[in-house]
Amino acid sequence: MKHINKLIVLAIVALVGYSCSDLEEDTGSLLTLDRLSSEGDITASLAPIYRRMLEIHKTPHFTRTATYGADDITTWAAGNKAPLRVFDRFDYGSGENSDINWLPHAWDGYWQTIYYCNTLIEALKTSTAAEEIISLADAEARTFRAYSYLHLVKTWGNMPLILDGVVPTGKEQRATVLANYEQIESDLLIAEVSLPVPGSEESGRASAALAKSVLADLYLTWAGWPVKDISKHQLVATKAKEIIDYGYHELVPIEDLWTLEGAESRESIFSLRLADDQSIVNGAATAFTFHQGRGFSDCFPELQFFNDFPEGPRKDATFLLDIPNRKSPGGVITPKDPATIPWPDSDRAHPMYKKYVLSEDLTFSGRPVTFRSIELYRYAEILLIYAEAQARVGENASSIEALNQVKRRAAGLSYLVADAAVDVGSATPNEIVDEKGWELAAEYKRWFDLVRTERVAEMAAKRDSSEPVDLAKMPTEAQYIAPIPFNSITLSELVQNPEGFVIQ
């Protein structure tokens, strides 16, 4: 496995159309694996993994295409948003619409990440570098392989298990969902003991808290649809509590959370860092800004979700109600008169997500961009995961405190100081899932929570009748997994969803 360009023609690994020139890092030690003899060699081999993760997530509308059925996001009813509308209106379920644009983005990106991780894991077996360097790199590669597999399985169902130097031929068959979960778990149990504790990792690299976060996410998924192994709820609670017990992570004030600095605060479990030379931008500000503000109108909240969202500082920090009204003569963004328009009168007649445009840069191009790091997991999510899992196995004082910490911060209060006006003494699992939906609105989480708890139809039934994107059908389990991209089905022996979907 020495040459990227000669190895993979199968679309599920998605190297068609890529060459090593697509990577700006020095990938010499990745391509010539017998030279992993030093820390520098290994660090260079890790770089494409981090870079590919960044490439996947820097364009949120591409990454989230298959998750637009969630009630926290919808899209423009016209323009080039047809791929997003397929999922927003549940126009899939029997393999149809597998050929739409943007659907392969996350699929290709995660498979390519898995390939890079496999390559490095295999090469490390014969590396002559120091053992502690080998162990750390192996743990990082396993963590991102596990993360990638988890998102493939959550989105598309049971995947082929392609591991440790196996070159795909196109004849691979799907493993079961359960076998996928077990492999993901195996990688993460190895990784969590070899990664540094949070606060001691190199800036921008994975810590043990990231591996434990992915483990908690895995177990939470495992306990819900489709496997429904409720014994995993205790493991969810255990892993989330281990992160809390590090005592390192904290919640930052709500007004600071979505600033540029907020993504690199102690609230961040892990965020993907952008290049200092601004060669890569985070496309969130463009995607979440309306056209009249010089954005693309890709993503904004459903009206019912916005209306149900509890009033207070967190809602103020999450949504933008006065929509920017701009022009761009000569590529320079300048305000029109008036500079803002109330959201009901805006060109999309919805609020915007303020959290993604608060750190916008209007000087880089004719579109708003941001250089804010991209969050994969935040401490607030871990607190809520712990609270939900513990509520399912037996609520206790620490799990209620975890929930109350998030609720206090949402109210603009000091999160560590009890407040009778905000605190609750008990909460049902669904109430905590709803709290998580508000806390993590539009953060690529809500869809998966609705699927695992089998609440997609419940939320679709609440959809505001004035939404411009009409539902094609009411969702069932057939809409819980996306169709595998057309080219990947065509170039392999994989069977399209749902026929190929096997749980255990």
Salt bridges, closest charged atoms under 4 A:
GLU24 OE1 - ARG51 NH1 3.65
GLU25 OE2 - ARG51 NH1 3.90
GLU55 OE2 - ARG51 NE 2.74
GLU55 OE1 - LYS58 NZ 2.98
ASP71 OD1 - ARG446 NE 2.80
ASP88 OD1 - ARG463 NH2 3.39
ASP91 OD2 - ARG89 NH1 3.48
GLU96 OE2 - LYS473 NZ 3.49
GLU122 OE1 - LYS125 NZ 3.24
ASP138 OD2 - ARG142 NE 2.77
GLU140 OE2 - ARG205 NH2 2.48
ASP164 OD1 - ARG145 NH1 2.85
ASP187 OD1 - ARG142 NH1 2.78
ASP187 OD2 - ARG145 NE 2.76
GLU192 OE1 - LYS212 NZ 2.72
GLU192 OE1 - LYS239 NZ 2.95
GLU202 OE1 - ARG205 NH1 3.37
ASP217 OD1 - LYS154 NZ 3.17
ASP229 OD2 - LYS232 NZ 3.96
GLU242 OE1 - LYS212 NZ 2.67
GLU242 OE1 - LYS239 NZ 3.19
ASP245 OD1 - LYS241 NZ 2.74
GLU264 OE1 - ARG273 NH1 3.69
GLU267 OE2 - ARG378 NH1 2.71
GLU267 OE1 - ARG409 NH1 2.79
ASP298 OD2 - HIS61 ND1 3.64
ASP298 OD1 - LYS81 NZ 2.61
GLU302 OE2 - ARG463 NH1 2.56
ASP308 OD2 - LYS462 NZ 2.90
GLU311 OE2 - LYS315 NZ 3.05
GLU360 OE2 - ARG326 NH2 2.48
GLU375 OE2 - ARG372 NH2 3.66
GLU381 OE1 - LYS445 NZ 3.11
GLU388 OE2 - ARG392 NE 2.95
GLU388 OE1 - ARG452 NH2 2.68
GLU401 OE1 - ARG408 NH2 2.91
ASP423 OD1 - ARG408 NE 2.83
ASP434 OD1 - ARG446 NH1 3.90
ASP434 OD1 - ARG455 NH1 3.19
GLU435 OE2 - ARG314 NH2 2.83
GLU435 OE1 - LYS407 NZ 3.53
GLU439 OE1 - ARG314 NH1 3.05
GLU439 OE2 - ARG378 NH1 3.03
GLU439 OE2 - ARG409 NH2 2.93
GLU443 OE2 - LYS355 NZ 2.77
GLU443 OE2 - ARG378 NH2 2.82
ASP449 OD2 - LYS436 NZ 3.21
ASP449 OD1 - ARG452 NE 3.01
GLU454 OE2 - LYS228 NZ 3.27
GLU458 OE1 - ARG455 NE 3.07
GLU467 OE1 - HIS350 NE2 2.82
GLU493 OE2 - LYS171 NZ 3.38
